[in-house]
Amino acid sequence: MINIRTRLTYQFVFLVTLILLFFSLGVYFFSQLYLEKRFFKRLQDRAITTTTLLFDLKQTDSTVLRLIDASGKEPLLNENISVYNEKTKEVLFSTNPANTSFHEQFIPQLDSTSQTLYLHKNEYQIVAIHLTNGKDSNWVIVSGIDQTGREALDDLKKILMIMILAAILLLGISGWLFADRALAPMSGIIRQVKTFFPANVEKRVEHPNRSDEIGLLVATFNQLLDRIEQALNTQKMFIANVSHELKNPLTKINSQIDVALIQKRNPEVYERTLQSLQEDTRNLTQLTNTLLELANTSIQSNTMLFEPVRMDELLWETKTQLQQWHDDYVIQLTFTDFPDDEEALITHGNRPSLKVLLMNLMDNACKFSPTKTATADFRSTGGNITITVFNEGAQIPTADLPFIFQPFFRSNATALSSKGHGVGLAIVSQIIQLHKGDIAVRSTPQGTTFVLTLSSN
């Protein structure tokens, strides 16, 4: 693969070379037109001079030839001048009688309606001028080769080719240096990134000019590093909390088994031990299932099946199921501003994950309420479905509110009132993000309110 520096050099050289070729061809083309026009003008002057001398002297002898030659400041290569009479259909005069056939081949092309004709034949340029004098009508034909112009064009071609080759060489060198200078900041960024390791993820890429394109790239890269650092810290915290949460019940279970096996005991002691083991196993199972839900929510986000979900029915179904699992839970549902249009009750989402979301919100509300009571209000207005879950639990400190959706975070105000692992609200937050919804929380001494907002179809 060709690196960027080489590609930039090639592109720079190619582009400027095309521009140079374009201008060189333009210079050559217009120079050729100018020399051709100038030579035609010389031929025309020779024709006028010849006509003046011929018809003023009314002679066609050697005197006219000498006067014609003398009138030319610079002789023309293979010059030939002929005078053709349209009435008699014959050549009246020629400076080269032995080669009158050369001019006679152009006679069929002479048009009496034109005053002057400009013709080409191989390397020859020909000018024919129509003259009328009374009843006489004559054509003066002058031909010649512009040897000086051809030599000038050849010299110009050589000069242009040499200049283009020299320019390509200079362009290659300057393009390589230009690309090296332009990519120097990228090389510095690469050197900085190579020094980044998991042990120093707090480091960031530095660039002096934050307003240019490379500066914007550096800013974007640093934002990526911020997210990576946050993910690594979350992973470390997750692993530390998981190991702690799993270690406690496993250690407790193992200790109870060891104590029970030290000596034989009566059936009542074994029964109490088994009941304790059952409770610890139930807590461990609940924690494991919660962790699996959290992991599946993150991993299967791209494979989740989204479909139309009627949220009022799902809310009622979740309430019924949760009360079946917990006989002491009291969940009160209210439906405010209930719409007539059924479409306003439907959101596009994954039904199982939305059910987990509602289950966690109402379970938390009941669990942290002194009376095990939660109030859920459902409304659909302005293209949004809003579900408000309220309980009369202890107030969550304002400083703790930004962290309650992080895995394993537990506020001191709630940790003392109920058992838990601090994972439920993290699952709620991830499900909300997958459905592009919003969740807000406010806590007062009267209780805590979670406001869930989803878009309706």
Disulfide bonds with the S-S distance in Angstrom:
none
